[in-house]
C-alpha cells in the first residue's frame, strides 16, 4: 500500500473513531442531563454523634449519592437506594468538627448508574446540646440538666490526659503529669484530643491543677460534666469586680496564668470551649465551658 493510501486509511479510521467517541459522549451526556439536580433542604442533629441530611426529590430517580467530608479532607460517599428516600444519616460525628455535605441523584439506565449534577454544598456542625444531652436544650438548662448528682454521674466518663508542669517552683525543668478526671461521656473524646494538642504544643503550658465534673447543686456546667478548670489560684474568678475564688490573674508574669491568646485558650476554643470572660466585672479565667456558662 502506498504511503498516501495508508495515510488516507488512517485518516478515515481516525474520523470513525472520533465519531464513535463523540456519539457515545453525547449519548452519555444526554443520559446524565436527563437525571435531575437535587438540592439539600437542611441538616439536623439526630443524636450525640449523628446528623441527618435532607434533600429535594428528583423525578424518576433510582436513588441518591450523599457525599461528606471533614474540614478540607477528601469526600466520602454513601448511596441511598430508592427515589422516595430523601434523607441520609452520617454517623460518628464529633461536635467540634465542621462537615461539608452535597448530594446528587442517579438513575439506573441499561444496568448502569447515571448520575445527575451535584447539589450545592451545605456546611454544618453538630447541634451542641443534642450532641451532649441527646436532645435540644434551652440555654437556661445548661449546667442543671440533671436532677441530681447521682443522675449526672451515670453520664460521666473517666479520662486520663497528660500535661506539662514544673518539676519544682515556677521555672526550670518541666515534667509530664497525668490527670484523671470525669467529664460527660459525649465530650470525653473531645477533651482528650484537646489536651493531647495542648501537651504537644510549643508552649508546653504548665498545669498544676485540672478539674472537670463535680457534684453539687445549683447551676454550673461542672455539674453536667461540660466544664474544665485550670490552675484556679493563678486564674481567679471575679464577681462584681471582686475576687471570689483563687488569688489573681497575671499572664506574662506568672507562668500558670492562662493568656487570652495563648495555646490553651486557642486549642480549647477550637474544640468548642470558651473561657469565662463574661464582662469587665464578671470573669472566670480558670473556667472553660462547652456552652459558655
PyMOL commands that set and color helices and strands:
alter all, ss='L'
color gray80, all
select helices_A, chain A and resi 3-33+128-133+139-141+149-153+188-200+221-224+263-270
alter helices_A, ss='H'
color red, helices_A
select strands_A, chain A and resi 40-47+50-55+63-70+76-81+87-90+99-109+112-115+122-124+156-166+174-184+210-211+227-230+235-239+242-249+274-277+283-289
alter strands_A, ss='S'
color yellow, strands_A
deselect
rebuild
show_as cartoon
